[in-house]
């Protein structure tokens, strides 16, 4: 059975502690911060990083001593 985006968002709202949606421009802008650190990824591979970069960390329960693991799941994409 194929669900819709609306179905997915309803499931997240019911079962997840927190979630957010990002648009392509937000992700592309956020991952521009990676290359100076020797890291590169595609927008889909860097969505987790973009989410962390854009959330209100205090509201999410993160502090200066919090440790977050993010996987860049894809390599760079040639334009």
Secondary structure, 3 states (H helix, E strand, C coil): CCCCHHHHHHHHHHHCCCCCCCCHHHHHHHHCCCHHHCCCCCCCCCHHHHHHHHCCCCCCCCCCCCCCCCCCCCCCCCC
